[in-house]
Amino acid sequence: MSETEVLQKYWGHQAFRPLQQEIIASVLAGNDTLALLPTGGGKSVCFQVPALMRPGICIVVSPLVALMKDQVENLKSRGIEAVAIYAGMGKREIDILLDNCIYGNIRFLYLSPERLLSELVRIRISYMNVNLIAVDEAHCVSQWGYDFRPSYLEVKALREFAPQAPVLALTATATDAVRADMIGKLELKAPNIFVKSFSRSNLSYVVADDEDKHRKLLSVVRNLRGSGLVYVRNRRETTEVASFLQRNGIASDFYHAGLEKDVRFAKQAAWKSGSIRVMACTNAFGMGIDKADVRFVVHWDLPESLEAYYQEAGRAGRDEKRAYAVLFGGKAEQRMLEARFRDHFPTPDEVKQVYHQLGNFYQLAYGAGEGLNLAFDLSDFCRRFGLNPNKTLQALKFLEHDGYLVLSDRIYNPSRVIFLTGHEELYRFQIENRQYDSLIKVILRSYGGSFDQYVGISESEIAKRTGHSYNEIVAALRHLDKIELLHYLPQTDDPQLTFLRPRTDLLHFDLDVVYLNWRQGVQREQIRAVTGYVTTAACRSQQLLHYFGERSRETCGNCDVCLAERRKARAEQLDDQIDFEILGALQQERFSIDELMQVLKTGSDPERLTRIRELLDAGKIKTDGNNYYL
């Protein structure tokens, strides 16, 4: 099948979006490829289509576990076999999935970058028939980028285990420095580079410096139709903004990563369906959500980089119709952004302290902990030791860079089981242990394939079907796990922290202080770019394009700066026309003020009076107290 036939068969689309077909052709020709497609540009199709046109498996590296899981489910719904391996999964579970990738009909293996640190994963990949390596969110490999992930540096190791496979690096935002860094860090060989313009002609960028943000937000929401997003800095602000909108009759809700999984899904579904019009949220919301009719995205606070702003603002107007990106960027917001940078960047001593307290938190002895994978609650950790959450998160990134640990995203993992015994032995156990018979039957009947792989289960659903309580089912599953009849992995909704080295005492703790200081400089420049964007009276779209290395001579004509200049030009043109009429009339005869106002055809009465006063002050016309004349 051709690439178009594959697109039609699995996705039902008749044609590709701009640049997709060229990128696919480059990959099919065996070339390393770098593709920059803005948010909503259809990056996933660029590796999914060519991978399906060749025998073998495509390895996809992505830092966003939630997005990986969504893509896996999406592919499965189209009849395409795909699996994902990420932090928080057990060794046995990973082992089974990797075996299926080698011997089964799996076409896509999604990996979080920290999984590439595992020798088990690397060795098993070498046995796979890899037809393509796709690196999603590839800007994360660059130390110049706004969202650098140290574990992304391991991606180049894939080339050693699958040297025949081309590499496709994909991202939505990258400056010239980040592009060059991506090519070097991923060791791309003479890559073909495809860059879709960062220009969004249907998106109007607006910077609002109103002191009353609540009044301005209401004005935006009431004057624009359709759904919208309001991005805020923290969880507290999500509830405050949503409550304010609700009090003013706006169907709104709030969203952040601290909510229970079912609550998050319900809120997300309500917004996508339109029953909730406006979602006040942290940046945890929106990634991978393809809603075409978002008419506005409002940033309540200044973002910490233009890359983050461009991505989040770009969620508006994906249907190519007029949409608005409103950024609150007054003096107060600028001061807050500077303060956040000063207060949240850790010192070397603070990084060391976080490492020391992690050992105490998990009660690790010195020399112990290597390879340990544990659930991590950032708020609980910071509360126990009186730490600043933002500084702590930054400190963990530096510890990750220096190879001490890896911290994954928060992700919901349902409970999973796999039977460790054969059918006959299980049947014998059921006869001899009647108290477990109904539980085992429900699992076998409701969750197929539980002898071959881990299957997701719902303890509450099993409890309902067996007539037992939730706690009784959990206790029974734990007992069956203990006697090794099955392996039971309870559900988790926490990020996972993995210790890569044994715990080190502070005398032997080695921190790359030079790198820490350099990253501080990079972040400082990113913040300067943000403050420059909101304070410079130049076309907003041109400023963004220039930041991403794209030159444009034409202004967008839609942003607040362009519209203000257009209004000013119209006002000047109107003044000239009124002046021309006044001078022309007075060349013929003298007029009283009332007569002159009646003769004039252009402008409103206040505008005409203003021009008469201006001409008097300039000495171009005169008055004797009753009449006006030249």
N, C-alpha and C positions, 0 to 999 in steps of 0.2 A: 504493500500500500504506500501511496505517496503521503507526504506530511499533511496535505489538505484532507485526504481521505481519513487519516488517523484522527485529525481534529473533528471531522464530521461524525465519525463513528462513536467516539468516546465523549465528546463535549457538545456535539450538536451544532457547532458554529460552522458557518459557510465560508468564512474568510478570517485571516489572521489580522491582528492589530499591527500598527506600524512597527517595523523592525523585527517582529517576531520571526517571520519567515527567513530573513537574512541571518539572524542569529542561529536558527535551526540548521540552515544550510552550512554555516561555518562549523558547527559541531559535527554534523554528519560527514564533513570532509576530513574530520580528525584533527581539527585545529583547536589549540587552546584559545579561549574566547573570554573577553571581558565585556559585560553588558550592563549599561546604566539605564534603567527604565524607571521613571518616576512612579510614585505610589499609585496603584491601580492600573499599571501598564501591562500586567499579565506576565510576570516573570516566571511563574511556575510552569506555564505551557512551554516555555523555551527549553526546559530540560525534560519534561514529561513526554512530549511528542517524539523527539529524536531517540529517547531511551526505548520507547515502545517499538521503534522501527528496526531495532537491532536485537539479536539474541543476547541474553545476559541480564545483568542487574545494574541499576543505577544507584550509586551511593550519593545521598543528599546530606550535606552538613548544614545544620541550622541551629542558632542559639536559642530559638523560641520554641520551647517544648509544646506549649499550647497550640502554636501554629503547625508544628509537626504532626501532632495528633489529629488536628482538623484535616490536614492534607491527606493523611493516611485513611481516615474515614471517608473522605471525599473520593479518593481513588477506589476504595473498596466498593463504594456505592455504584461505581461505573464498571464493576467487574474486573478491576485491576488489583492484583495481589500486592500489598505493601505492608511493611512493619516499621516500627520506630523503637530505637534503643536510647534510653536517656538515664540520667541519675535517678536513683531511688528504686531501680529494678534489681532483683536478686541475681546472683551469679548463675544459678540453675536456669532461671527464666531467660537470661541473655544467651546462655549456651544453646538452649532449644531454638531460639529465634535465629541464631547464626547458622545452626545446622540446616534450618529450613531455607535459609538464603543460599546455602551451598548446594543442597540436594533437592530442594523443592522448586516451586514455580513462582517464587517471590520476584517481582520486577523492580521494586524500589525499597531500599534500606535507608531510613532516615536516622541520622546519628547526631546527638549533641556533641559539640567539639571536645568536651572533657572525656567522652568515651574513647577518644583516640589515644588517650594516655594509657589505656589498658592493653597490655601485651596480648591478652586473650583475643581482643577484638582485632588487633593488627594482624596476628597470625592467621585468624580465620578469614580475613579479607583476602589474604594472599591466595586462598583456595577458591575464591569466587571468580566467576567470569564477569568482571566489571566492564561495562560498555561505556560508562560516563561517570565522572565525578562532578557533581554540582555543588557549588559553595554559595548558599543563600546568605543574604546580609553580609556580603564579603567585606564590607568596610570595617567589620569588627576585627579583622586581622591587622589593621593599620594602627600603629601607635600614635599617628597624627589625627586619628579620627575621634569623634565625640563619644563613641560607644565601644572603645577597645576592649576586647576579651582576650586575656593572655592565652587561654586554652586554644584559641584559634590558630596560634602559631604551630600547633601540632598537625594542622591540615596538610601541610606539605609532605608529611610522612606517608600519606596515602599514595603518593607518586611512587614510593619505593615498592609498595605491595601491589600496585596496579599500574605499572609503567606504560602499558599499551593504551590506557584510557585517556581521552582528552579531558581537560578541566574547563568547566564553565563557571566563571565567577559572576555573581549577580548582586546588584545593589540598587537602591533608589537614590541615594545621595552620596556624593563624593567630590571633594575638591581636587584640584590638580595634584597636590601633594599626596592625598590619600590614594588616588588612582595609581601613582607611581609606586607607592608603598605596597599596595595590593599586588601589583605585578611582581615585585621583588620578593615579598614574603611568601606568596603562593608558588613562586618559581615558574611562572607562566612562560612558555617558550614561544617567542615571536607571536604574541596573541593578536587575534583580530579584535579590534575595539569598536563597539557600537554604543553610541550615546544618543538617546532620544532627548530632544530639547527639554530643558527644565521649565520652559515657558508654559504657563497655564492661562491662556487668553480669556477663558471664561471665569477665572477666579479674580475677584477684586480684593486686594490687600488693603487693610485699613489699620492705622495705628491711632488709638484713641487715648488722649491724655486727660480725660475727664477725671476730676477728683471724685465725683459721685459715680462709681462704677455700677452700682445697683441701678441707678436711673438709666445709664447708657445701655446696660444689658437688657432692661425691659424694652427700651426703644428698638434695639436690634431684633429681639424676639417678636415684638408686636408688628414691626414694619416688614418683616420677611415671612414668607410662607414656607411650609415644609419643615422637616426635622433638622435638629442641630445638636452640636456637642459644645459643652463648656469645659475646657481643661483647666484644672486647678492644681495647686502645688501639693496638697496633703489630704488625708482622708476626712479630717474635720471640715475642711472647706467644701467637700462634695455635699455633705448633708446640709450645710448652711446655705449654699447657693440653691440647691434643690428646694429647700423649705421656703426660701424667699420667692422663688418662681411659683411654687404651689399656692402661696398666700396671695399671689397676684393673678390667680386663675390660669396658670400655664401648666399643662400636663407634663410633669417632669419627675425625674427620679435621680438617684445617686448610685455610683458604682466605684468600687475600689477592690484591690486584691485581697483585703482582709475579710471579705464576705464569704459565707459558705458557698460551696460549689453550686448547689441547686438554686440558691438565691441569685448568684451571678448569672446563671443561665437564664433564669426567668426574667430578670431585668433586661438582659441583652435581647431576648426574644421579643419582649414588649416594645422595646425601642425599634427593633427591625420591622416589626409589624405595623408600627405607627400609632399604637395605643398610648405610648409614651412619646411625646414630641421632642423633649429636650433632655439629654442625659448630662448631668454634672459629674465629672469623672476625673480620676488621675490618669496618667499615661498608660495604665494597665488596660485601659479600654480602647478598642478600635483596631488593634493589630490583627490583620487578617480578616476583618469584617468588611465584606464587600456590599455596602449599601449605596446605591447609585444616587439617590435623591436627597442627599444631605445638602441643605441650602446654606448653612453657616456653621463655622467653627470659631468659637470665641476662646481666646487664651486669657484667663483671669489674671495670671501672673506671667512675667517674662520667662521664657524658656532659657536653659543654660547653653544652648547652641542654636545656630541657624539651621543646622541639619535636622535637629529634632523638630524645630518649628515647621520647616518645610514639609516634613513627613506628616505631621499631625494636621497642619492646615490643609494638606493635599487630600484629606479624606472628604472634603467638601467638593461638590460639583463633578463627581465621576461620570455623571450622565451628560457632561459637556454643556449643560445649561448654566446660566448665570448663578454664581454662588459667591459667598463672602467669607473672608478670613479676617477676623477682628482681633487685634492684639492690644491689650491695655499696657501702655508703655510710658506712663507719666513719670514725673520725678520720683514719686514714692516707690513705684515699681523698680526703677533703676537703682535706687538706694538699697532696696531689699535684695536685689540680685547681687550687688556687690557685697552686701553683708553675708549672704548665704555662702558666697565663695570664701570669704575670710573665715567664717565660723565653721565651715564644714570640711575644710581640707586638713587632714591630720598631719601632725608633726611626726618625725621618725620615732620619738619616744612614745607617742600615742599608738602608733602601729605596733610597736613592741608590746605595749600594755594590752592591746586587744588580743594578740597572740597568746600572751600569758594567761589572760582571763578565760580564753577558750579552753585551755588545758584544765583550768579549775572547774569550768562549767561542766565538762564531760568527765571530770575526775580521772584524767589520764596521768599515768606515771611518766616521768621522764624516760625517754627511750621507747615508749609504747605508742600505739595508735596508727602506725603505718597501714594504709589501705582501709582504714575504718570509715564506713559510710553511715552518717547519722542524720536524723531529722534536725532541722535548725530553725528556731523561732527567734528572729532578730529582735522583736520587741521584748520578749521575755529575757533574752540575753542582756540587752541594754538596761532593762529595768533592774535586773539583779545586781549589776555592777555599776549602775549610775553613769552609763555611757551615752554620748550623743549618737542617735541612730544614723544620721547622715555621715558623720565622721567615721563611724564604725563600718558602714558599708564601703566607704572609700578605702579604709584600712584593709578590709578583706580582699579588695581588688589588688592591692599591693602585695599582700601575702600570696595571692594566687599567681601574680606575675613572678614572684621569687620562688615559686615551686613548693610552697608549704602546704597548700590546700586548694580545693576547687569548690566553689559554691554554685549550685544550680538555681534555676528559676523556681518560684513557687508553682506547683502543678498538682492537679487532682489526679490521684491514682486510685481507681476502685479496688476493692478487695479482689484477690485472685487466688485460684487453687489449681493444682494439678495432682492427679492420682499417681502415686509412686509404685503401685503394685499392679499386677495383671488382673484380667477380668475374673479368672477362676478364684484367685486368692481373695479378691474383693468380695465375691459372692459368698465364699466360705465365712468371711468375717461378718457379713450381714446376718447369716444364719445364726452364728454363735453370739452376736451382739445385737439383739433385736432393738435395743434403745437407739441405735444409730441408723437403723434400716431406712426409716422415712427420710432422714436428712440426706443420705447417700442417693436414694432414688430420685429425690427432687433435683439434686445437682446433676445426675446423669441425664435426666429427662429434659431439664431446662437449659443446660449449658453444654452443648455438644463439643466434642473434641478434647475433653478434659483429661484423657489418657495421653494425648500427644503434645499438648501445649497448655500454658497457663490460660485460664478463662476467667473473665471478670464475673463476679457474682454480687448479689445484693443480699446481705444477711437479713434485712427486714422483710424482703420478699420471700425468702426461704422460711422465715419464722411464720409468716402468714399462711404459707402452704402446708406447713407441718403442724400448725397449732401450738407451737412453742413460742417462748418469749425471745426477743432479740438477744438478751444476755445468755440465755441457754444455748442458742445456736452458736454464738461466739465461743463459749466455753467448750462446746462439743468440737468445733473446728480446731481449736487450740489443742485439745486432747488428741485428735486424730493426727495432727501435725507432730505432736510429741512422740507418738508411737510409730511415726513415719509411714502411716497409711497414705497420707497426702501431704502436700506442702501448702501451707496457708499463709498468704501475705495480706495482712489487714490493710484497709484503705488508709491513705495518707494525703494530706493537703498542705504539706510543708516543703520548703526548699530543702535540698539535701546538701550536706557539707561532707566532703571527703578529705581526710588527711592523707597527703601524699608522702609525708616523711614522718619518722618517729618524732615525738615531742622533744623539742630542744630547749635547754635552759637558756636564760637571757644572756649569759656570758658567752655562749657559743652561737647566739642568734645573729644571723648575717642578713642585713637589709640593704638593698640597692638604693642608697640615699640619692645618688646622682640621678637615677631614673625618677625617683619620687619628685625631686625638684624640677626636672625637665617636664614631667606631666603637669605639674602645677603651672608652669609657663604656658603649656599648650592650652590648658583650661582658661587661663587668664586671657589669652588671645581670643578664644571662642566667645567669652563674655564681652570683650571689647567689640567684637563683630556684632553681637546682639544690640548693645547700647548704641553703636554707630548706626545700625539699621533704623532704630526708632527715633534718633535725633537728627538724621540727615534728611533735608528737604529735597529728595530726589526720588524719581519713580521707584516705587517699592519693588516691582517686578525686575527692573533693571539691576537694582542692588543685589537681589537674590541671584540673578543670572551671573552677575559679575563675581559673586562669592564662589559660585560653582565653576568658574572658569569659562563661562559662556558670554561672548560679547554680543550686545544688541544695540544698534543705533536708534531703533524706534522705541518710544515710550509706550507703555501698555494702554494708556488712556482710560484705565478703569480704577486705578488705586486712588487713595485719598489725595495724594500729592498731585497726580495728573488732573483729577477732577477739580481741585482747588485752583490750579493754574488755568484750567478751561473757564471756570467761573470768573476768574480775574480778567482773562482776555475778553470774555463776553461783556463784563462790566465796563472795561475800557472802550470797547467798541460802541457800547450804548452811550457812554459819555460823549464820545466824538460825534455821534449822530445827533444828540440833543444840542450840543454846541453849534453844529452846522446849521440846524434849524433856527436857533436863537439869532445867530449872526445874520443869517439870510433874511429873516423877518425884519430885523432892525435896520437893514440896509434900505428897506423900502419906506418905512415911516417909524414914528415913535409909538410906543404902546404902554398903557398902564400895566401893572402886574397882572390884573385879572384878564385883560385883553391878550397879553402875551401868552398866558397859560392856555387860553382857548385856541390860539393859533397853532401851538405846538402839537405834534401828532405822536411823537416817540416818548416812551417812558411813562412812569406814574407821576402823580403830582409831587410827591416828596423828591423823586429823582430830578424832576425839572427844576424845582426850587433850589436844590443843592447845586445844580449846574449854573443857575443864574447867580447865586452867591459867589461861586468859584470864579466866574467871569468878571464879576464886580471887583473881587479882591485882586484879580490879576490886572485890572485896569483895561480890559478889553471892551467892556461896556460901561455906561455911566447912567446916572439917574438924577433928575432934578427934584426928586421927592414925590413926583406924581407919575412921571413917565420915564421909560428907559430908552436909551438911544446909543448909537455907536460913538 
